[in-house]
């Protein structure tokens, strides 16, 4: 006998179910997610919190005619289950499988691809305005969390949507937490709204009582309109959204399916922009996730019974090494302050925050603010470090260029999750930072070959008079010995790791170790390779490049970054500018495309950037050069 979930192949199937069946279906979905995500990993807690909300949306609205935009997409798993992707769920976030985020190419029910936060209202507004121009009538919805509402783009979109007055529905999923505990004035504002759950009734009662005054009720109501408006500020916490031009409804219980359905049905008939404020419990239905929603926001495979994550290796992660090094240095220098954008644990700053709460700043999902705030602190003699994932630093490109580098301010950018990050896919791979940072004047850019070198680079950065970026990969380090004493690296000087006479690998960051392995394979083929740890993307070690050109004549640049504008490009540019043409250069990295989801091992294997693949490519290249010479 089929379960209720097994009978759902499309959203329209929900319309056949009674409210009691929907409640049973909600529990089936929760159990399905808990079991499935325990194997694949993923964003468990956000999805457990939106089960009833997603069911109500799809019961009331008609996807794909009506359009639903999920902010970030961390909470889109239930949507995927209800839109024909149940049988493929075992491949969630896996190589060749379904995405962990909404993806236009994956389903007609995914109307906008997401992965970064605070974009849903802008996208939905664009859809609504296009609908109006075309004279169509479909409903447009944006579902955004209170964490994403800390992003500035969300306010820009709210402001413009209220100005246009177009019909759209914004559902604010308020669970009091994004990845880490929410911060800022908006978080406090929403907390006040939560304490006034009866405000809608109060607002209605004011108008009702005024109009009940015999004979003069209508005129009194009009006369005291300004007084009533004043009362709104005292009695209606949702007035901020109303002042932005939205009809505000809520807050309502986000786990009450009947109430959600009733409110959504009414919203369908209302005009203009509407904001529905729902309160949900992140991780609902699974005690480990309810107790530790930040841990289960994005989680690897875990044991269902205990909730313990299945660990992969015992060596410390680059993130942990960075956090420990920063904490060590901060104990010696009170000028060091740490800033992150809603990622204190993900960037390794949790211990720093606990030890130095007055020197730690979580600005919420607001990377632009984080960077310019760091600039301001630097002007007052502080030594700020801005810790971000590489992919999210893209959101603050202008601030890095204009507010930090133009003024040559001593700010350290710690760019975690650089290179291939795995199952979160193209929205999260950090494959562009060499390219979008390298052309900015005054910026020093480093990448460590291992976790020990990362420590020395952090130390070096704080002793450099100017902006510095250090990018390092996700996951465990190589397990190399850790030096107790921190060393100052000479800016712009590379390191020769291995000497050879036939070819020279000039590798950067995570690819140094891979090139060491490739050199061993090549040695068995009679090709002796030097391996040079470039260390610095900028400034480039020009003396080293000249020496390699003179002594060897074949350079293989290897980077875990797109080739366009990357590290290899900097080598070619230097050679061109110096009129050095007696050298052969082969650049290895990622070509001009977005790279799909999959483990780092799988991705590097597919694109030939694993040790055997690199060795094979270099062998073919050398053979071709020899044939050209002999021919």
C-alpha positions as CSV (number, residue, x, y, z in Angstrom):
1,X,0.0,0.0,0.0
2,X,1.3,3.4,-1.0
3,X,2.1,6.0,1.6
4,X,0.5,9.4,1.2
5,X,3.9,10.8,0.1
6,X,4.3,8.1,-2.6
7,X,1.0,9.2,-4.1
8,X,2.2,12.8,-4.6
9,X,3.8,13.2,-8.0
10,X,2.7,16.8,-8.6
11,X,1.3,19.7,-6.5
12,X,-2.2,19.1,-7.9
13,X,-2.3,15.8,-6.1
14,X,-2.4,17.7,-2.8
15,X,-5.8,19.2,-3.7
16,X,-7.4,15.7,-3.4
17,X,-6.3,15.3,0.3
18,X,-8.3,16.3,3.3
19,X,-6.8,18.5,6.1
20,X,-6.3,15.4,8.2
21,X,-4.5,13.6,5.4
22,X,-2.3,16.7,5.0
23,X,-1.3,16.5,8.6
24,X,-0.3,12.8,8.2
25,X,1.6,13.7,5.0
26,X,3.5,16.4,6.9
27,X,4.8,13.8,9.3
28,X,5.7,11.4,6.5
29,X,7.7,14.2,4.8
30,X,9.6,14.9,8.0
31,X,10.5,11.2,8.5
32,X,11.5,11.0,4.8
33,X,13.8,14.0,5.1
34,X,15.4,12.9,8.4
35,X,16.2,9.5,6.8
36,X,17.3,10.8,3.4
37,X,19.5,13.7,4.6
38,X,21.2,11.4,7.1
39,X,22.7,9.6,4.1
40,X,23.4,12.5,1.7
41,X,23.9,15.4,4.1
42,X,22.2,18.7,3.4
43,X,20.1,21.5,4.9
44,X,17.9,19.5,7.3
45,X,16.7,22.0,10.0
46,X,15.4,24.7,7.6
47,X,13.3,22.1,5.7
48,X,11.9,20.5,8.7
49,X,10.6,23.9,9.7
50,X,8.7,24.7,6.5
51,X,6.8,21.4,5.9
52,X,3.3,22.8,6.7
53,X,4.0,26.1,5.0
54,X,5.2,24.4,1.8
55,X,2.1,22.1,1.8
56,X,-0.2,25.1,2.3
57,X,1.5,27.1,-0.5
58,X,1.1,24.2,-3.0
59,X,-2.4,23.4,-1.8
60,X,-3.7,27.0,-2.3
61,X,-1.6,28.0,-5.3
62,X,-1.2,26.4,-8.7
63,X,2.4,25.8,-9.6
64,X,3.8,26.1,-12.3
65,X,1.2,28.7,-13.3
66,X,1.7,30.6,-10.1
67,X,5.4,31.3,-9.4
68,X,7.1,30.6,-6.1
69,X,10.7,31.9,-5.4
70,X,12.5,30.4,-2.5
71,X,15.2,32.7,-1.0
72,X,18.6,31.0,-0.7
73,X,16.9,27.7,-1.3
74,X,18.0,26.1,2.0
75,X,14.3,25.4,2.6
76,X,13.3,24.0,-0.8
77,X,13.5,20.2,-0.2
78,X,9.8,19.9,0.6
79,X,9.0,21.8,-2.5
80,X,11.2,19.4,-4.5
81,X,9.4,16.4,-3.0
82,X,6.0,17.8,-4.0
83,X,7.0,18.6,-7.5
84,X,8.0,15.2,-8.9
85,X,11.5,14.7,-7.5
86,X,10.8,12.2,-4.7
87,X,12.3,9.2,-6.5
88,X,15.5,11.1,-7.2
89,X,16.0,12.3,-3.7
90,X,18.7,9.7,-2.9
91,X,20.9,11.7,-5.3
92,X,20.3,15.0,-3.6
93,X,23.5,17.1,-3.8
94,X,25.4,14.1,-5.2
95,X,27.4,14.1,-8.4
96,X,25.0,14.0,-11.3
97,X,22.0,14.2,-9.0
98,X,19.4,16.8,-8.1
99,X,20.5,20.1,-6.7
100,X,20.2,21.1,-3.1
101,X,18.8,24.5,-4.3
102,X,16.1,25.5,-6.8
103,X,17.4,25.2,-10.3
104,X,15.6,26.4,-13.4
105,X,17.0,23.6,-15.6
106,X,15.9,20.9,-13.1
107,X,12.1,21.5,-13.0
108,X,9.3,23.7,-14.4
109,X,8.4,24.4,-10.8
110,X,11.8,26.0,-10.1
111,X,11.3,29.6,-11.4
112,X,14.5,31.1,-10.1
113,X,17.9,29.6,-9.3
114,X,19.1,30.5,-5.8
115,X,22.0,29.7,-3.5
116,X,22.9,33.1,-2.1
117,X,20.5,35.0,0.2
118,X,18.3,38.0,0.1
119,X,17.4,37.8,-3.6
120,X,13.9,36.4,-3.6
121,X,11.9,39.6,-3.2
122,X,13.8,41.3,-6.1
123,X,13.3,38.3,-8.4
124,X,9.6,38.0,-7.5
125,X,9.1,41.7,-8.0
126,X,10.7,41.5,-11.5
127,X,8.4,38.6,-12.3
128,X,5.3,40.5,-11.0
129,X,6.2,43.6,-13.1
130,X,6.7,41.5,-16.2
131,X,3.4,39.8,-15.6
132,X,1.7,43.2,-15.4
133,X,3.2,44.4,-18.6
134,X,2.1,41.2,-20.3
135,X,-1.4,41.5,-18.9
136,X,-1.3,38.1,-17.2
137,X,-2.9,37.2,-13.9
138,X,-0.7,34.5,-12.2
139,X,0.2,34.9,-8.5
140,X,3.9,35.6,-7.6
141,X,5.3,34.6,-4.2
142,X,8.6,35.1,-2.5
143,X,9.4,33.0,0.6
144,X,12.2,34.6,2.6
145,X,13.6,33.8,6.0
146,X,14.2,36.3,8.8
147,X,18.0,35.6,8.4
148,X,17.9,36.6,4.7
149,X,16.0,39.7,5.7
150,X,19.2,41.0,7.3
151,X,20.6,41.4,3.7
152,X,20.3,44.9,2.3
153,X,19.0,43.8,-1.1
154,X,15.8,42.5,0.6
155,X,15.1,46.1,1.9
156,X,15.8,47.6,-1.5
157,X,13.3,45.2,-3.0
158,X,10.7,45.8,-0.3
159,X,11.0,49.5,-0.8
160,X,10.6,49.3,-4.5
161,X,7.7,46.8,-4.4
162,X,5.8,49.0,-2.0
163,X,6.4,52.0,-4.4
164,X,5.1,50.1,-7.4
165,X,2.1,48.8,-5.6
166,X,2.1,45.6,-7.8
167,X,0.4,42.5,-6.6
168,X,2.8,40.0,-5.0
169,X,3.0,38.0,-1.8
170,X,6.1,37.9,0.4
171,X,6.0,35.2,3.0
172,X,8.4,35.9,5.9
173,X,9.4,32.6,7.4
174,X,10.5,33.7,10.9
175,X,12.3,31.0,12.9
176,X,14.6,33.4,14.8
177,X,17.7,31.9,13.2
178,X,19.4,31.8,9.8
179,X,22.6,29.7,10.1
180,X,23.7,31.3,13.3
181,X,21.5,33.3,15.7
182,X,20.2,36.4,13.9
183,X,21.6,39.8,14.9
184,X,20.7,43.4,14.3
185,X,17.8,45.8,14.7
186,X,15.5,43.8,12.3
187,X,15.9,40.7,14.5
188,X,14.9,42.7,17.5
189,X,12.0,44.2,15.7
190,X,10.7,40.8,14.6
191,X,11.0,39.7,18.3
192,X,8.7,42.5,19.3
193,X,6.2,41.4,16.8
194,X,6.3,37.9,18.1
195,X,5.3,39.2,21.5
196,X,2.2,40.8,20.1
197,X,0.3,37.9,18.4
198,X,-3.1,39.6,18.8
199,X,-2.2,42.9,17.1
200,X,-4.3,42.2,14.1
201,X,-7.4,41.9,16.2
202,X,-6.4,45.1,18.1
203,X,-6.1,47.0,14.9
204,X,-9.5,45.8,13.6
205,X,-11.1,46.6,17.0
206,X,-10.0,50.2,16.9
207,X,-11.8,50.8,13.7
208,X,-14.8,48.7,14.7
209,X,-15.3,50.6,18.0
210,X,-15.0,54.0,16.3
211,X,-17.6,53.3,13.7
212,X,-20.0,51.9,16.4
213,X,-20.4,55.4,17.9
214,X,-24.1,56.3,17.3
215,X,-24.8,59.0,14.6
216,X,-21.3,60.4,14.5
217,X,-19.3,57.1,14.2
218,X,-18.2,57.6,10.5
219,X,-17.2,61.2,11.0
220,X,-15.3,60.4,14.2
221,X,-13.5,57.6,12.5
222,X,-12.3,60.0,9.8
223,X,-11.5,62.8,12.3
224,X,-9.3,60.6,14.4
225,X,-7.6,58.9,11.5
226,X,-4.3,60.6,12.4
227,X,-4.7,59.5,16.0
228,X,-5.4,55.9,14.8
229,X,-2.2,56.2,12.7
230,X,-0.3,57.2,15.8
231,X,-1.8,54.3,17.7
232,X,-0.6,51.9,15.0
233,X,3.0,52.7,16.1
234,X,2.1,51.6,19.6
235,X,-0.2,48.7,18.9
236,X,0.9,47.3,15.5
237,X,4.6,46.3,15.4
238,X,4.2,45.3,11.7
239,X,3.8,49.0,10.9
240,X,7.3,49.1,9.3
241,X,6.2,46.8,6.5
242,X,3.0,48.8,6.1
243,X,5.0,52.0,5.8
244,X,6.9,50.4,3.0
245,X,3.6,49.9,1.2
246,X,2.8,46.3,2.2
247,X,-0.4,44.9,3.6
248,X,0.9,43.1,6.7
249,X,-0.7,39.8,8.0
250,X,0.6,38.1,11.0
251,X,2.4,36.8,12.9
252,X,0.7,33.4,12.4
253,X,1.6,29.9,13.4
254,X,3.6,28.4,10.6
255,X,2.8,24.9,11.6
256,X,-1.0,25.3,11.6
257,X,-1.9,24.1,8.1
258,X,-5.6,25.1,8.3
259,X,-4.7,28.6,9.4
260,X,-2.0,29.0,6.8
261,X,-4.3,27.8,4.0
262,X,-7.0,30.3,5.1
263,X,-4.6,33.2,5.2
264,X,-3.1,32.3,1.8
265,X,-6.6,32.0,0.3
266,X,-7.4,35.5,1.5
267,X,-4.1,36.9,0.3
268,X,-4.9,35.6,-3.2
269,X,-7.9,37.9,-3.4
270,X,-6.1,41.0,-1.9
271,X,-4.6,43.7,-4.1
272,X,-1.1,45.2,-3.9
273,X,2.0,43.8,-2.2
274,X,1.3,41.6,0.8
275,X,3.6,40.4,3.5
276,X,2.6,37.3,5.5
277,X,4.6,36.8,8.7
278,X,4.7,33.2,9.8
279,X,6.4,31.8,12.9
280,X,8.1,28.4,12.5
281,X,10.4,26.1,14.5
282,X,13.7,25.3,12.7
283,X,14.3,21.6,12.9
284,X,10.7,20.8,14.0
285,X,10.0,17.1,14.4
286,X,13.6,16.0,15.0
287,X,14.9,16.7,18.5
288,X,18.6,16.9,17.7
289,X,17.9,19.5,15.0
290,X,15.4,21.4,17.2
291,X,18.1,21.6,20.0
292,X,20.9,22.4,17.6
293,X,19.4,24.2,14.6
294,X,22.7,25.8,13.6
295,X,24.5,22.4,13.6
296,X,21.7,20.9,11.4
297,X,21.3,23.9,9.1
298,X,23.8,22.4,6.8
299,X,25.0,19.0,7.9
300,X,26.9,16.0,6.6
301,X,25.7,12.4,6.9
302,X,24.7,11.7,10.5
303,X,23.4,8.9,12.8
304,X,19.6,9.4,13.0
305,X,19.4,7.9,16.6
306,X,22.0,10.2,18.2
307,X,22.2,13.0,15.7
308,X,26.0,12.7,15.7
309,X,27.7,13.7,12.4
310,X,29.8,11.0,10.8
311,X,33.2,12.5,10.8
312,X,35.6,12.3,7.8
313,X,39.2,12.1,9.0
314,X,40.8,13.2,12.3
315,X,43.1,15.9,10.9
316,X,42.1,19.5,11.8
317,X,40.3,21.5,9.1
318,X,41.7,24.6,7.5
319,X,38.9,26.5,9.2
320,X,39.8,25.2,12.6
321,X,43.5,26.0,12.0
322,X,42.7,29.6,11.0
323,X,40.4,30.1,14.0
324,X,43.1,28.8,16.5
325,X,45.8,30.9,14.9
326,X,43.7,34.0,15.0
327,X,42.8,33.4,18.6
328,X,46.5,32.9,19.5
329,X,47.4,36.2,17.8
330,X,44.5,38.1,19.3
331,X,45.7,37.2,22.8
332,X,48.9,39.1,22.0
333,X,47.5,42.0,20.1
334,X,44.3,43.8,21.3
335,X,44.0,45.6,18.0
336,X,42.9,42.4,16.3
337,X,39.1,42.3,15.7
338,X,37.1,39.7,13.8
339,X,34.1,40.3,11.6
340,X,31.8,37.8,9.8
341,X,28.5,37.7,8.0
342,X,26.2,35.3,9.9
343,X,28.9,32.6,9.8
344,X,30.8,32.5,13.1
345,X,31.1,28.8,13.3
346,X,31.5,28.1,9.6
347,X,34.5,30.5,9.4
348,X,36.1,29.3,12.6
349,X,35.4,32.3,14.8
350,X,33.2,30.8,17.5
351,X,36.1,30.5,20.0
352,X,37.3,34.0,19.1
353,X,33.7,35.3,19.9
354,X,33.7,33.5,23.2
355,X,37.1,34.8,24.3
356,X,36.7,38.3,22.9
357,X,33.0,39.2,22.7
358,X,33.7,42.9,22.5
359,X,36.2,42.4,19.6
360,X,33.9,40.1,17.6
361,X,31.2,41.4,15.2
362,X,28.6,39.3,13.4
363,X,26.8,41.7,11.0
364,X,24.2,39.3,9.7
365,X,24.0,38.4,6.0
366,X,25.5,41.8,5.0
367,X,28.9,41.3,3.4
368,X,29.1,44.8,2.1
369,X,28.6,46.2,5.6
370,X,31.1,43.9,7.0
371,X,33.9,45.1,4.6
372,X,33.2,48.8,4.9
373,X,32.8,48.5,8.7
374,X,36.3,46.8,8.7
375,X,37.6,49.8,6.7
376,X,36.3,52.2,9.3
377,X,37.9,50.2,12.1
378,X,41.2,50.1,10.3
379,X,41.3,53.9,10.0
380,X,41.2,53.9,13.8
381,X,44.2,51.7,14.2
382,X,42.5,48.3,14.6
383,X,43.5,45.2,12.7
384,X,40.3,43.7,11.3
385,X,39.9,40.3,9.8
386,X,36.8,39.7,7.7
387,X,36.1,36.0,7.5
388,X,33.9,35.0,4.7
389,X,33.3,32.1,2.3
390,X,35.0,32.8,-1.0
391,X,31.7,32.7,-2.8
392,X,30.1,35.2,-0.5
393,X,33.0,37.7,-0.7
394,X,31.9,38.2,-4.3
395,X,28.9,40.1,-2.9
396,X,31.3,42.8,-1.5
397,X,33.5,43.3,-4.5
398,X,33.0,47.0,-4.7
399,X,33.6,47.5,-1.0
400,X,36.9,45.5,-1.2
401,X,38.0,47.6,-4.2
402,X,36.8,51.0,-3.2
403,X,36.7,51.1,0.6
404,X,39.7,48.9,1.4
405,X,42.2,48.6,-1.4
406,X,41.9,52.2,-2.8
407,X,42.7,53.5,0.6
408,X,45.3,50.8,1.3
409,X,43.8,49.9,4.6
410,X,45.3,47.0,6.6
411,X,42.3,44.5,6.5
412,X,42.8,40.8,6.3
413,X,40.2,38.8,4.2
414,X,40.1,35.2,5.3
415,X,38.4,33.5,2.4
416,X,37.3,30.0,3.5
417,X,35.7,27.4,1.2
418,X,37.9,28.4,-1.8
419,X,38.1,26.2,-4.8
420,X,35.7,23.2,-5.2
421,X,33.5,23.0,-2.1
422,X,31.5,19.9,-3.0
423,X,27.8,19.1,-2.9
424,X,26.4,22.7,-2.7
425,X,27.5,23.1,-6.3
426,X,28.0,26.1,-8.6
427,X,26.5,28.7,-6.3
428,X,29.0,27.9,-3.6
429,X,32.2,26.9,-5.4
430,X,35.0,29.4,-4.7
431,X,36.5,29.3,-8.2
432,X,36.6,33.0,-9.0
433,X,38.5,34.8,-6.2
434,X,42.0,34.8,-7.9
435,X,40.3,36.4,-10.9
436,X,38.2,39.0,-9.2
437,X,40.9,40.0,-6.7
438,X,44.1,39.8,-8.7
439,X,43.5,42.9,-10.7
440,X,42.8,45.2,-7.7
441,X,45.8,47.4,-6.8
442,X,47.4,47.4,-3.3
443,X,46.0,43.9,-2.5
444,X,48.4,41.1,-1.5
445,X,46.9,37.6,-2.2
446,X,48.2,34.4,-0.7
447,X,47.1,30.7,-0.8
448,X,48.7,28.1,1.5
449,X,49.9,24.7,0.3
450,X,48.9,23.1,3.7
451,X,47.4,24.0,7.1
452,X,50.8,24.8,8.6
453,X,51.6,27.4,5.9
454,X,48.1,28.9,6.6
455,X,49.2,29.7,10.1
456,X,52.3,31.5,8.9
457,X,50.3,33.4,6.3
458,X,47.8,34.7,8.9
459,X,50.8,35.9,11.0
460,X,52.4,37.5,7.9
461,X,49.1,39.3,7.0
462,X,48.9,41.1,10.4
463,X,52.5,42.3,9.9
464,X,51.8,43.7,6.4
465,X,50.9,47.3,6.0
466,X,48.0,47.0,3.6
467,X,45.1,44.8,2.6
468,X,45.7,41.1,2.4
469,X,43.5,38.2,1.2
470,X,44.2,34.5,2.1
471,X,42.2,31.9,0.4
472,X,42.1,28.3,1.6
473,X,40.0,25.2,0.9
474,X,37.1,23.5,2.7
475,X,37.7,20.4,4.8
476,X,40.6,18.7,6.5
477,X,44.2,19.7,6.2
478,X,46.9,17.4,5.0
479,X,47.9,16.3,8.4
480,X,51.4,17.9,8.2
481,X,53.4,18.8,11.4
482,X,52.5,22.2,12.8
483,X,55.3,24.6,13.7
484,X,55.0,26.1,17.1
485,X,56.7,29.3,16.2
486,X,55.0,31.5,13.6
487,X,57.2,32.8,10.8
488,X,57.0,35.9,8.7
489,X,57.0,35.0,5.0
490,X,58.7,37.3,2.6
491,X,56.0,38.9,0.5
492,X,56.1,37.8,-3.1
493,X,58.6,35.0,-2.7
494,X,57.8,31.4,-3.8
495,X,59.1,28.2,-2.4
496,X,60.9,25.4,-4.4
497,X,59.4,22.2,-3.0
498,X,61.0,19.8,-5.4
499,X,63.7,20.1,-8.1
500,X,63.6,18.7,-11.6
501,X,65.0,19.5,-15.0
502,X,62.3,18.7,-17.6
503,X,59.3,20.7,-16.6
504,X,58.3,23.0,-13.7
505,X,55.0,22.9,-11.9
506,X,54.2,26.4,-10.6
507,X,51.3,25.6,-8.4
508,X,49.3,27.6,-6.0
509,X,47.4,26.6,-2.8
510,X,45.6,23.3,-2.8
511,X,47.2,22.2,-6.0
512,X,50.8,22.0,-4.7
513,X,50.3,18.7,-3.1
514,X,48.5,17.4,-6.2
515,X,51.4,18.4,-8.3
516,X,53.8,16.6,-5.9
517,X,51.8,13.4,-6.6
518,X,51.8,14.1,-10.3
519,X,55.6,14.6,-10.3
520,X,56.0,11.1,-8.9
521,X,53.9,9.7,-11.7
522,X,55.9,11.6,-14.3
523,X,59.2,10.5,-12.8
524,X,58.2,6.9,-13.5
525,X,57.8,8.0,-17.1
526,X,61.2,9.6,-17.3
527,X,60.0,13.2,-16.9
528,X,61.6,15.0,-14.0
529,X,59.4,17.8,-12.7
530,X,60.2,20.7,-10.4
531,X,57.4,21.7,-8.0
532,X,57.2,25.3,-7.0
533,X,54.8,26.5,-4.3
534,X,54.0,30.0,-5.6
535,X,52.5,31.1,-2.3
536,X,51.5,34.5,-3.7
537,X,49.1,35.1,-6.5
538,X,50.0,38.8,-6.1
539,X,52.7,39.9,-6.1
540,X,54.0,37.3,-8.4
541,X,57.6,36.0,-7.8
542,X,59.0,37.4,-11.0
543,X,62.6,36.3,-10.2
544,X,61.4,32.7,-9.8
545,X,59.6,32.9,-13.1
546,X,62.7,34.2,-14.9
547,X,64.8,31.5,-13.4
548,X,62.4,28.7,-14.4
549,X,62.3,30.1,-18.0
550,X,66.1,30.1,-18.1
551,X,66.8,26.7,-16.5
552,X,63.8,24.6,-17.6
553,X,61.8,26.4,-20.3
554,X,58.5,24.5,-19.7
555,X,56.1,25.9,-17.1
556,X,52.9,24.2,-16.0
557,X,50.7,26.5,-13.9
558,X,48.1,24.7,-11.8
559,X,45.3,26.3,-9.9
560,X,41.9,25.5,-8.4
561,X,40.3,28.5,-10.0
562,X,38.9,29.4,-13.4
563,X,41.6,30.0,-15.9
564,X,40.2,33.3,-17.1
565,X,42.1,36.0,-15.2
566,X,43.5,33.5,-12.8
567,X,47.0,32.7,-11.5
568,X,48.2,31.2,-14.9
569,X,47.1,34.4,-16.6
570,X,49.3,36.4,-14.3
571,X,52.3,34.3,-15.4
572,X,51.5,34.7,-19.1
573,X,51.0,38.5,-18.7
574,X,54.4,38.8,-17.0
575,X,56.1,36.8,-19.8
576,X,54.4,38.9,-22.5
577,X,55.2,42.2,-20.8
578,X,58.9,41.2,-20.4
579,X,59.1,39.9,-24.0
580,X,60.1,36.4,-22.8
581,X,59.2,34.1,-25.6
582,X,61.6,31.3,-25.2
583,X,59.4,29.4,-22.8
584,X,56.4,27.1,-23.2
585,X,53.5,27.6,-20.8
586,X,50.6,25.2,-20.1
587,X,47.8,26.5,-17.8
588,X,45.7,24.0,-15.9
589,X,42.6,25.0,-14.1
590,X,38.9,25.2,-14.7
591,X,37.6,26.4,-18.1
592,X,35.0,29.1,-18.8
593,X,31.9,27.4,-17.3
594,X,30.1,26.9,-14.0
595,X,31.1,23.6,-12.3
596,X,28.4,21.2,-11.2
597,X,27.9,19.7,-7.7
598,X,29.9,16.7,-6.5
599,X,32.7,15.9,-4.1
600,X,36.0,17.6,-4.7
601,X,37.5,14.2,-5.6
602,X,34.8,13.6,-8.3
603,X,35.0,17.1,-9.7
604,X,38.8,17.1,-10.0
605,X,38.7,13.6,-11.6
606,X,36.1,14.7,-14.2
607,X,38.1,17.8,-15.2
608,X,41.5,16.1,-15.2
609,X,42.8,18.1,-12.2
610,X,43.7,15.0,-10.1
611,X,47.3,13.8,-9.9
612,X,47.0,11.1,-12.6
613,X,45.1,13.5,-14.9
614,X,47.6,16.2,-14.6
615,X,50.5,13.8,-15.2
616,X,48.8,12.5,-18.3
617,X,48.2,16.0,-19.6
618,X,51.8,17.1,-19.0
619,X,53.2,13.9,-20.6
620,X,51.1,14.5,-23.7
621,X,52.2,18.2,-23.8
622,X,55.9,17.3,-23.5
623,X,55.6,14.7,-26.2
624,X,54.0,17.1,-28.5
625,X,56.7,19.7,-27.9
626,X,59.4,17.1,-28.6
627,X,57.6,16.1,-31.8
628,X,57.4,19.7,-32.9
629,X,61.1,20.2,-32.3
630,X,62.1,17.0,-34.0
631,X,59.7,17.6,-36.9
